C-alpha cells in the first residue's frame, strides 16, 4: 500500500509539472490559428496576403505565429511589436531568410539587400551608400533625374502638338522615366532615347526589361516550405528561376562589357579626374575591381547592379502611379499642391530638386499615398539568428519575421479617418521642421525600419517628388470620364495598380511659352 501511494504521488507530481510547463509554454509562445499536420497554416493563406494576415491579427492579436511547412513565421502588425523587433532585437533580426529564388537570382545572396548580416553585408552596404545613396551621390545624380523628368515633359508636349487635350498613358511614361534614371545611374546611358520612346519599339523594350527585373517570382515559393518539392522539380519552379537568372545575367554581362570598352576609350580622351566625376555606379565597381579583384568579383558587381534594377524600378514607378491616381480622384488636393508649387517656383522655369525642401505639402501628399498604399505592404522578411523575446513571447532561432506595414498604416488605434486621403495629417507632424522620424517612428514604415531598412528611400523620394511636382506644375490633369480612377490593387512583393493609369492632359495656359521652348 505504501508503494501505491508513492507511485500515486509520483504520478501526480509528473502530471502537475508537465501541466505547468505546458501552460508556461502556451503563455510564452505567440498565439496561432488552427493548423493541419505537415502543411501547417498554408491552407489558410489567401491573396492578398497582407489583408489575410490583417484579419488574423484582429483575432489573434498583433503578434502571432504561423507554421508553413517546415518554416516558422512570426507576424507583427503593431508599432510596439515593430519597436520590439528592431530596437531590442535589431541584430537578432538583421538577417534575411534563404530561399531557392534568392540564392539563384542574387548570385548566392551576394548583394547588400540579401547578404547575410556580417562583414560582407557591411562592406557592400557601405559601398552602395557612398557611391549611390549618400548626400554627395544624390547630388551628383541630381542632373540625371532633372533631365529625365524634363524628357518626359517633352514627350507629353509632342503628344499635345495639335493643341487639344489628349489621353496619356502614365503607366508607360513612369516606367520609362524610372528605367532611364536607374540605367544612367548604373551604367551612364539612357535605356530608351526620345526618338523611339513613343513608338511600339520603345514600349516593347520597356516590357522586356520589366519582365527581366520585375520580381514576379516571389522570394519564397512552395519548394522553400517543402524541400522535397525542389528535389523532384515540382512545377518546374527552379528551371523557371534559372531561366530568368540566365536572362538577367546575359543582360548585365553585356552592360559590363560595354562599360569596359567605354572606359578604355574614355581614359584615352579624358583626365582621370573628369572620368571619375562622371563615373556611373558599375563603372566605379569595375574600377575598384582592378585593385581588389577578390572582393569586387563579377558576381558581386552583377548582383549589386541587379538589385538596383529590381528594388529601384517597380517601387518608384508604382509610387508615381498611385500618387497621380489619388490626385486625379481628389482634384482639390491637386489644386492645393499646384498653388504651393506656383507660389514657390512661378511660371518661368521648371521645378528643380533644390526646390523640394520648400514644398512641404508635396511631401505630405506622397507620405499620405505611402500610408494608404505602401509599395511593400509586407516588408521584406527578416530571420532570427538566435532565440529572443518579442512582446513577452519567446521566439526561437530560425524564425522568419513578417512585418505587416499595410495593417500598421491602417490601424484605427494609430490613425484617424484611416481610409481617407488626407495629406494634411502629415502637416501637423512637420511643425518646427520635419519631425516624422520621431513622431511617427514605427507607425509609418513604408521604407522599412532598422539596419536592413531601404537605403534607397532618399533617391526614390527625390525621383517621385520631382516627377509629380513637375507634372502638376506644367499640365492640367483630368480623369478619363466622370468615374473615379480605379484603385484596385495587384498584390505581390510590390503593390501595383490592377489596371494601367490613363489621364486626360493639356498644357497649363501660363506654362505654354516655357513648354514650347523645350
LINMOWO-V286350 format. One record per residue. PHI is phi in degrees with one decimal (* if undefined). OMEGA is omega in degrees with one decimal (* if undefined). D_LAST is the distance of its C-alpha to the last C-alpha in Angstrom with 2 decimals. Layout:
PHI|OMEGA|D_LAST  PHI|OMEGA|D_LAST
//
This chain:
*|179.3|104.68  -61.3|178.9|103.37  -61.8|179.9|101.15  -61.0|-178.9|99.85  -67.8|177.0|98.70  -64.4|178.5|97.15  -64.6|178.9|95.15  -64.0|178.4|94.22  -64.3|178.7|93.00  -63.9|-179.8|91.03  -61.4|-179.1|89.44  -66.6|178.2|88.38  -64.7|178.5|87.07  -63.2|179.9|84.87  -62.2|-178.6|83.73  -66.6|-179.7|82.89  -64.1|179.3|81.02  -62.2|178.9|79.06  -62.3|179.5|78.18  -63.9|179.9|77.06  -63.9|179.7|74.93  -64.9|178.9|73.39  -64.3|178.9|72.77  -64.9|-179.8|71.19  -65.2|178.5|68.92  -63.3|-178.4|67.87  -70.5|-173.4|67.11  -96.0|176.9|65.08  -102.4|178.9|63.10  -60.8|176.1|60.11  -66.8|-174.2|60.88  -154.9|174.9|59.88  -66.5|177.9|59.83  -63.6|-178.3|62.53  -120.7|176.8|62.20  -109.1|176.9|63.75  -58.4|175.3|65.47  69.6|-175.4|63.37  -83.3|179.2|60.04  67.2|-176.0|60.14  -104.5|-177.2|57.48  -58.2|-177.7|55.30  -69.2|-178.2|56.65  -91.9|-173.2|55.23  -82.9|177.8|51.59  -133.3|175.2|49.26  -84.0|-2.3|45.51  -75.8|-172.9|43.59  -62.5|-177.3|45.43  -62.0|178.7|44.11  -74.6|175.9|45.46  -62.6|179.2|48.75  -67.2|175.6|49.18  -63.7|177.3|48.38  -63.6|176.8|51.22  -59.6|-176.8|53.54  -66.0|177.4|52.79  -66.8|-178.9|53.87  -94.0|-172.4|57.21  -107.7|179.8|57.80  97.7|-175.2|55.98  -74.8|175.5|52.86  -130.3|177.0|54.46  -148.0|-176.5|55.93  -119.5|176.0|56.48  -132.5|173.5|56.08  -113.3|179.7|57.82  -115.1|-174.8|55.83  61.0|-177.8|58.12  -90.7|-175.3|58.93  -111.5|177.4|56.17  -103.6|-179.0|56.50  -118.6|170.5|53.54  -112.5|-179.2|53.23  -113.2|178.9|50.84  -122.0|-176.9|49.90  -147.8|174.1|48.08  -143.0|179.9|48.74  -57.6|-178.3|47.37  -67.2|178.1|50.85  -68.3|177.4|51.27  -62.2|178.2|47.88  -62.0|177.3|48.94  -60.1|-177.0|52.22  -70.6|-168.3|50.53  -111.0|169.8|47.94  -114.4|-178.8|49.76  -69.9|-174.9|53.42  -121.8|-174.4|52.84  -58.7|-178.9|49.47  -70.7|179.4|50.87  -59.1|-177.6|53.02  -101.5|-177.0|49.98  -83.9|179.6|47.72  -98.3|171.8|48.12  -106.4|175.0|46.54  -70.7|175.7|48.85  -78.5|176.4|49.13  -150.7|179.8|48.41  -62.9|-178.3|48.47  -67.6|-177.5|44.73  -67.3|177.9|43.75  -61.7|-177.1|46.22  -81.9|-170.7|44.70  -83.1|179.5|40.99  -121.0|178.9|40.77  53.5|178.6|42.95  61.2|175.3|45.99  58.6|-178.4|44.19  -102.6|175.3|42.94  -116.5|-178.4|39.71  -66.4|-179.5|39.39  -74.9|-172.3|38.86  -119.5|-178.5|42.15  -61.4|176.8|44.30  -63.3|180.0|47.67  -61.6|-178.0|47.94  161.1|-174.2|49.20  -65.7|179.5|48.36  -61.3|179.6|46.08  -60.8|-179.6|43.98  -61.9|-180.0|43.83  -66.4|179.9|42.79  -66.2|-179.9|40.05  -67.1|179.2|38.73  -61.7|179.3|38.85  -62.8|-178.8|36.90  -63.3|-180.0|34.15  -64.8|-178.1|34.02  -64.9|-172.0|33.81  -84.4|-174.4|31.30  -129.2|-166.9|28.93  -99.5|179.5|29.95  -70.7|179.0|31.01  -59.2|179.4|29.10  -62.7|-179.5|28.56  -70.4|177.2|27.14  -60.1|177.4|24.94  -68.7|179.5|23.47  -60.2|-177.3|23.26  -93.3|179.9|21.17  -57.4|-177.7|19.00  -61.5|178.8|16.14  -61.6|-178.9|16.37  -63.3|-180.0|16.15  -65.0|179.6|13.14  -64.9|-177.8|11.24  -72.2|174.8|12.61  -65.9|176.6|11.89  -61.7|178.3|8.13  -63.1|177.8|8.78  -65.6|176.8|10.80  -59.8|179.5|8.45  -64.3|178.0|6.33  -62.2|179.2|9.96  -65.2|179.4|11.05  -63.2|176.4|8.75  -63.6|177.8|10.18  -66.4|-177.5|13.45  -97.0|-172.6|13.18  -61.9|-179.8|12.57  -84.6|176.5|16.09  81.9|-179.8|15.58  -102.3|175.0|18.34  -56.0|-176.6|18.66  -132.5|172.9|18.76  -77.6|-179.3|20.61  -116.9|176.4|18.59  -82.8|-176.2|20.52  -71.5|178.7|19.81  -58.6|178.8|22.58  -66.1|-178.1|20.99  -62.0|-179.9|17.50  -68.3|176.6|19.30  -63.3|179.0|21.48  -59.7|179.7|18.71  -58.0|-175.0|16.96  -68.6|179.5|20.36  -62.6|179.1|21.62  -64.9|178.5|18.76  -64.5|-177.1|19.27  -63.0|-178.4|23.04  -68.5|179.1|23.10  -67.4|176.2|21.06  -66.9|-177.0|23.37  -73.6|-172.4|26.36  -127.9|173.4|25.97  87.7|177.4|22.79  -141.0|178.5|20.92  -70.1|175.9|18.68  -79.6|179.4|20.71  -138.2|177.2|18.54  -79.4|-176.5|15.64  -63.7|-175.6|12.85  -65.3|179.5|14.98  -122.3|-173.3|17.76  -63.8|-179.0|16.49  -98.1|-179.4|16.73  -101.9|177.0|20.02  -61.8|179.1|23.58  -60.7|179.2|23.80  -61.7|-179.9|21.08  -66.8|177.5|22.95  -65.3|179.8|26.19  -66.9|176.7|25.14  -62.2|179.2|24.14  -61.4|-178.6|27.50  -63.8|-178.5|29.29  -73.4|174.3|28.20  -62.2|179.9|28.84  -65.6|-178.2|32.33  -75.4|-173.2|32.87  -116.8|175.9|32.07  -68.2|-177.7|32.49  -75.6|-176.5|35.77  -70.6|175.1|37.36  -88.6|-174.3|40.74  -56.6|176.5|41.88  -62.6|179.6|43.01  -129.2|175.8|46.45  -138.0|-172.7|48.26  -58.7|-179.4|51.82  -68.5|177.5|52.90  -76.3|178.1|52.38  -80.4|-179.1|54.75  -132.4|-175.4|57.31  -52.9|-179.7|57.27  -62.0|178.2|59.72  -63.2|178.2|56.95  -67.5|-177.8|55.12  -63.8|-178.3|58.31  -94.1|177.9|58.76  69.2|-174.8|55.09  -55.7|173.5|54.60  62.8|-176.9|51.95  64.4|-175.3|50.53  -61.9|-177.5|48.40  -66.8|178.0|48.73  -64.1|178.3|48.02  -66.3|178.9|44.77  -65.2|179.1|43.75  -64.4|178.4|44.70  -64.6|177.7|42.73  -64.7|179.8|39.59  -63.6|177.7|40.27  -62.1|179.1|40.68  -65.8|177.6|37.33  -64.2|-177.2|35.62  -61.2|179.2|37.66  -62.6|179.2|36.74  -63.4|-176.7|33.00  -68.8|179.2|33.32  -63.4|177.1|35.72  -63.1|178.0|33.38  -65.1|-179.3|30.62  -63.1|179.6|33.23  -64.7|177.8|34.46  -64.6|-179.8|30.98  -68.1|178.4|30.45  -59.2|178.4|33.90  -66.7|179.5|33.07  -66.4|-178.1|29.77  -64.7|-179.3|31.67  -63.3|-179.5|34.27  -68.4|-179.2|31.87  -68.0|-179.1|29.80  -64.3|-179.9|33.04  -80.1|-175.5|33.99  -116.4|-176.4|30.95  -124.1|171.1|30.10  -73.3|179.0|32.24  -59.2|-178.6|33.39  -62.7|-179.5|31.67  -62.6|-178.5|28.18  -65.2|-179.2|28.75  -67.6|178.8|30.01  -65.7|-178.6|27.09  -96.0|-172.0|24.68  -67.4|174.9|27.27  -79.0|-176.4|26.48  -62.9|-178.7|29.11  -68.2|174.9|30.99  -59.5|178.2|30.91  -65.0|178.5|32.56  -62.7|179.5|35.15  -66.8|176.5|36.00  -66.2|178.6|36.44  -69.5|179.2|38.80  -61.1|-179.0|40.59  -64.4|-179.0|41.90  -93.9|179.9|43.83  -133.1|-175.2|44.77  -64.3|-178.0|44.92  -69.4|-179.9|47.31  -80.9|-177.7|45.05  -87.0|-179.8|41.63  -73.9|177.5|42.84  -59.4|-179.8|40.76  -64.4|179.4|41.51  -64.2|-179.5|40.31  -64.3|-178.6|37.02  -69.0|179.3|36.39  -64.8|-179.7|37.61  -66.5|178.0|35.39  -64.5|179.6|32.26  -61.9|179.8|33.31  -62.7|177.6|33.66  -60.0|178.7|30.10  -72.1|-174.7|28.98  -63.8|-174.3|31.65  -85.6|-172.8|31.40  -103.8|-174.8|27.70  -96.4|-179.7|26.03  -54.7|-174.7|28.07  -62.4|-178.0|28.53  -68.4|179.5|24.94  -62.2|178.7|23.75  -66.2|178.0|26.77  -61.9|177.3|26.22  -60.8|-176.9|22.72  -66.0|178.9|24.29  -64.0|-177.7|27.26  -63.7|179.5|25.34  -65.8|177.4|23.11  -62.5|179.4|26.31  -65.7|179.1|28.18  -65.7|177.6|25.55  -65.3|179.3|25.59  -80.9|-178.9|29.38  -132.4|-175.5|29.45  -59.6|177.9|27.14  -67.8|176.3|28.93  -70.6|177.9|27.86  -58.8|-178.7|24.21  -68.0|177.4|24.43  -64.3|177.5|26.20  -64.6|-179.9|23.57  -61.7|179.5|20.78  -63.5|178.0|22.94  -62.3|-179.2|23.38  -66.7|179.0|19.67  -59.5|-178.0|19.14  -62.8|-176.4|22.21  -89.3|-172.6|21.16  -96.4|-175.1|17.39  81.3|-175.5|17.02  -124.5|-176.5|14.04  -98.9|-179.6|12.41  -156.1|175.6|10.74  -83.6|175.7|10.30  -62.4|176.8|13.67  -118.1|178.4|15.10  -62.0|180.0|18.26  -65.5|177.8|20.19  -81.5|-169.7|19.91  -58.7|178.7|21.70  -61.0|-179.4|25.24  -96.2|-179.8|24.80  -123.1|-175.6|24.04  -63.9|-178.5|27.52  -69.0|175.2|27.26  -59.3|177.9|24.39  -63.8|178.5|26.81  -63.6|179.2|29.58  -60.1|-178.1|27.73  -70.8|176.8|27.19  -61.2|-179.4|30.76  -67.1|174.3|32.20  -61.6|-179.4|30.47  -67.5|175.4|31.97  -71.1|-177.6|35.31  -72.8|-176.1|35.43  -132.1|179.3|33.97  -58.9|-174.7|34.53  -63.6|172.8|32.77  -113.2|-176.6|36.04  -60.1|167.8|38.67  -113.6|-179.2|41.34  -60.4|177.2|40.57  -53.1|-172.9|41.14  -65.8|174.0|44.94  -113.3|-172.8|47.00  -142.9|-177.1|50.48  -79.5|-178.8|53.50  -87.6|176.9|55.07  -158.4|177.7|58.27  -63.3|178.1|60.12  -155.3|178.6|58.77  -124.4|177.6|59.03  -128.8|179.9|56.34  60.9|-178.3|57.28  86.3|179.5|60.92  -97.6|176.4|60.80  -81.7|179.4|61.71  -115.5|-176.4|58.94  -74.8|174.4|60.24  -58.8|179.2|58.67  86.6|178.1|56.51  -89.9|176.0|55.01  -90.2|-177.5|51.41  -100.4|173.0|49.59  -116.8|177.3|47.13  -106.4|-176.3|45.32  -90.1|-179.7|44.34  -63.8|178.8|41.21  -56.1|-178.0|40.84  -68.0|-179.3|44.29  -66.2|-179.4|43.83  -72.6|179.0|40.59  -122.8|-179.8|42.49  -81.4|-178.8|45.80  -64.8|177.0|47.37  -78.1|-177.5|49.21  -110.8|-171.6|45.95  -118.6|171.3|43.50  -91.1|-178.1|44.07  44.8|-166.2|42.63  -66.0|179.3|41.62  -95.3|-177.3|40.00  -89.6|175.0|37.91  -79.1|-171.9|34.20  -138.6|-178.8|34.60  -58.3|-176.9|32.10  -61.3|-179.6|34.18  -61.2|179.9|36.94  -81.4|177.8|35.00  -63.4|179.8|34.46  -63.8|-178.0|38.22  -93.3|-178.4|38.14  -112.6|176.5|35.53  -66.7|-178.0|37.62  60.6|179.0|38.21  103.2|-177.7|35.48  -78.1|-177.1|34.56  -103.4|-175.1|38.01  -56.8|-176.3|37.15  -59.5|-179.0|38.69  -95.0|-175.9|42.10  -69.7|-174.2|42.11  -110.0|-177.8|40.99  -57.9|179.4|42.39  74.8|177.0|43.58  -99.8|-178.7|42.61  -132.8|-168.7|38.89  -132.1|-177.7|38.39  -66.1|-179.4|35.22  -109.2|-178.5|34.90  81.5|-176.7|38.64  -155.5|179.9|41.03  87.5|-175.3|43.23  -70.5|176.5|42.85  -103.8|176.3|41.42  -66.3|179.4|38.65  -65.5|-179.9|35.06  -91.8|177.9|33.80  -98.0|-176.9|30.20  -63.7|179.8|29.83  -63.4|179.2|27.87  -66.1|180.0|25.21  -64.2|-178.2|25.16  -66.4|178.1|25.06  -64.7|179.7|22.11  -61.4|-177.2|20.11  -65.5|-178.1|21.16  -62.0|-179.2|20.76  -63.7|-177.6|17.20  -67.3|-179.5|16.17  -61.9|-179.4|18.33  -60.0|-179.1|17.40  -67.5|-180.0|13.62  -64.4|178.3|14.32  -68.0|-178.3|16.91  -69.2|-170.9|14.89  -93.8|-169.9|11.95  -131.1|167.4|14.12  -90.0|-177.2|17.69  -126.3|176.9|19.80  -136.8|177.3|23.20  -72.7|173.5|25.83  -81.8|-175.7|26.66  89.0|-175.4|29.90  -87.7|-177.8|32.06  -72.3|177.3|33.39  -65.2|175.2|32.22  -60.8|178.8|30.15  -64.0|-178.8|32.74  -103.4|177.0|33.24  -61.5|-172.6|35.59  -112.9|171.5|35.73  -115.3|-172.4|36.24  -92.9|174.8|38.18  -160.3|172.9|38.30  -60.1|174.9|37.67  -112.5|179.7|34.29  -86.0|-179.7|34.05  -124.6|176.3|31.65  -74.9|-178.7|31.24  -75.3|178.4|33.65  -128.6|179.2|31.20  -59.3|-177.0|27.49  -98.7|171.1|25.16  -120.3|178.0|23.43  -147.0|176.8|21.95  -90.5|-172.5|20.88  -126.5|171.4|17.34  -149.0|-179.5|15.74  -70.5|175.0|12.94  -70.4|-176.2|14.65  -56.0|-176.4|15.50  -71.0|-175.4|14.88  -105.3|-172.9|11.28  -59.9|-178.3|10.27  -59.7|179.8|9.43  -66.1|-176.5|7.10  -66.5|-179.5|5.46  -69.8|-179.8|5.63  -91.2|-177.2|3.84  -72.1|*|0.00
//
